[in-house]
Amino acid sequence: METNSVSRDQYVRKLLDAYRQTPGTTGIVRRADRLLAAQLHQRGVPLTVVENALLLAAARRLFRPATLPPLTTVRSLAYFLPVIDEVLELKVSSDYFQHIRHRLRHWHSA
């Protein structure tokens, strides 16, 4: 796993900014979220992995069948831990995440 090239404070700030902006979240950062972000940095989880996991989870939540009941708002960064672990194991091109980003931008502007 690649090591983080940014300081702990920069990593935590960037991660929490990404979390705040993720569709489906409250946009509120709590102490537990800050602690988890610091733990992810300590584990050496690349920031791009976390950003891609936030993106993937948001897309899954937004593009689910309309016939299903609505999901509640995400209130914790910990919600994304299983997806972060999943993205760490994925063997896909970064183009895949660019495609998801494009779809989310298009959906959001519609």
Residue, then its C-alpha position, 0 to 999 in steps of 0.5 A: m500500500e502506498t504511503n501518504s505523501v501529505s501530513r496527518d493534518q492535511y490528510v484529515r482536513k482533505l478527507l473530512d472536506a470530501y466527507r462533508q461534500t459527499p451526497g447523502t451525508t449531513g455535512i457535519v463532522r464530529r469528533a469521532d469522524r476526526l479520530l477515524a480520519a486520523q486512524l486511516h492516515q495512521r493505517g496508511v490508507p491513501l487519500t484517493v482510496v477514501e475519496n473513491a470509496l466516498l464516491l462509490a458509496a454515494a453513487r450506490r445510494l443515489f442510483r438505487p431503484a426508486t421503488l426501494p424505500p429512501l435511505t436515511t442520511v449518513r451521519s458518520l464517516a464510519y458508515f464508509l469503512p466497509v466501502i473503504d476496505e472494498v476499494l482497497e481490494l479492488k483491481v480497477s482502473s482509475d477511469y472507473f472512478q472518473h466515470i462515476r464522478h462524471r455520472l454524479r456531476h451529471w445527475h447533480s446538475a440535472 
